[in-house]
Amino acid sequence: MPMSDPLSHPVIAVLLSRRSLGVRHLVEPGPDEAELTAMAAVALRAPDHAELVPFRFRVVRGAARERLAALFERAGRDAGKDEAVARVDGDRARRAPVTVAVVARIDLGHPLVPAHEQWIALGAALAHFLDAAHALGYAGKMLSGAKVRHPALQAAFCGPGETLVGWVALGSADAAHKSAAAAGARRAKAQPADILLPWP
Ligand SMILES: Cc1cc2nc3c(=O)[nH]c(=O)nc-3n(C[C@H](O)[C@H](O)[C@H](O)COP(=O)(O)O)c2cc1C
């Protein structure tokens, strides 16, 4: 039965209030094992032609964060950044309570599902993963940058035929951003009328 105001539906309200929050505003705790598993379960509900599951989420937390930080610093140095700036890159991995690498597994020769449909399935899964984190009360942001193409980072996260897309930094919003994150305060985006068009 249609609701009088669909925007007030509790699930819609949660989805509408998600916003990204950068690593420097994240504090402990991040999602635990059970919560990450729930987020992965929601990601797996995203549309996925032929159920190829063309993605993996690799979880970095605890002591592994320092290893990721060292790789970020190496990528920064190799990109010509000085030691202090490279250290800031490393701090992104140290600060985030949980970092989840997003890895694509695109089958370029699939007889039924072209590559673009597999990328769409990955994007939909990523959106579900982020929405589930938000629904559980966590904040975070999907990040990439030139370092996704650094050979040492690709080797660290990817097997044959896989592509490193980037990393989701996850944690709790710090005190200064908690209310903004909860309220979904955000920059202007396109409006529904911009994308929902009658045809013909
Ligand atoms: C695959 C992917 C990679 C992204 N990489 C970056 C990035 O490196 N730096 C950045 O500031 N935003 C990046 N973004 C965008 C942010 O994750 C975020 O969507 C954007 O800041 C808008 O914020 P919102 O999610 O609150 O609308 C990326 C998004 C996607 C989907």
The ligand as a MOL file (V3000), in Angstrom:
LIG
                    3D

  0  0  0     0  0            999 V3000
M  V30 BEGIN CTAB
M  V30 COUNTS 31 33 0 0 0
M  V30 BEGIN ATOM
M  V30 1 C 35.2540 4.2090 -6.9570 0
M  V30 2 C 35.2500 5.5370 -6.2550 0
M  V30 3 C 36.4550 6.1640 -5.9620 0
M  V30 4 C 36.4630 7.3890 -5.2970 0
M  V30 5 N 37.6750 7.9820 -5.0120 0
M  V30 6 C 37.6900 9.1540 -4.3310 0
M  V30 7 C 38.9260 9.7630 -3.9590 0
M  V30 8 O 40.0130 9.2500 -4.2220 0
M  V30 9 N 38.8840 10.9510 -3.3070 0
M  V30 10 C 37.6820 11.5630 -2.9930 0
M  V30 11 O 37.7020 12.6260 -2.3970 0
M  V30 12 N 36.4960 10.9970 -3.3230 0
M  V30 13 C 36.4670 9.8150 -3.9810 0
M  V30 14 N 35.2630 9.2350 -4.3010 0
M  V30 15 C 34.0040 9.9500 -3.9680 0
M  V30 16 C 33.6270 9.7980 -2.4990 0
M  V30 17 O 33.6640 8.4420 -2.0840 0
M  V30 18 C 32.1970 10.3380 -2.2330 0
M  V30 19 O 31.2530 9.6070 -2.9450 0
M  V30 20 C 32.0660 11.7940 -2.6240 0
M  V30 21 O 32.9480 12.5590 -1.8250 0
M  V30 22 C 30.6270 12.3170 -2.4450 0
M  V30 23 O 30.2430 12.2230 -1.1150 0
M  V30 24 P 28.8650 11.5620 -0.7080 0
M  V30 25 O 29.0940 10.0670 -0.7800 0
M  V30 26 O 28.5820 12.0800 0.6540 0
M  V30 27 O 27.8400 12.0190 -1.7100 0
M  V30 28 C 35.2330 8.0070 -4.9390 0
M  V30 29 C 34.0280 7.3620 -5.2120 0
M  V30 30 C 34.0310 6.1460 -5.8730 0
M  V30 31 C 32.7000 5.4720 -6.1560 0
M  V30 END ATOM
M  V30 BEGIN BOND
M  V30 1 1 1 2
M  V30 2 1 2 3
M  V30 3 2 2 30
M  V30 4 2 3 4
M  V30 5 1 4 5
M  V30 6 1 4 28
M  V30 7 2 5 6
M  V30 8 1 6 7
M  V30 9 1 6 13
M  V30 10 2 7 8
M  V30 11 1 7 9
M  V30 12 1 9 10
M  V30 13 2 10 11
M  V30 14 1 10 12
M  V30 15 2 12 13
M  V30 16 1 13 14
M  V30 17 1 14 15
M  V30 18 1 14 28
M  V30 19 1 15 16
M  V30 20 1 16 17
M  V30 21 1 16 18
M  V30 22 1 18 19
M  V30 23 1 18 20
M  V30 24 1 20 21
M  V30 25 1 20 22
M  V30 26 1 22 23
M  V30 27 1 23 24
M  V30 28 2 24 25
M  V30 29 1 24 26
M  V30 30 1 24 27
M  V30 31 2 28 29
M  V30 32 1 29 30
M  V30 33 1 30 31
M  V30 END BOND
M  V30 END CTAB
M  END
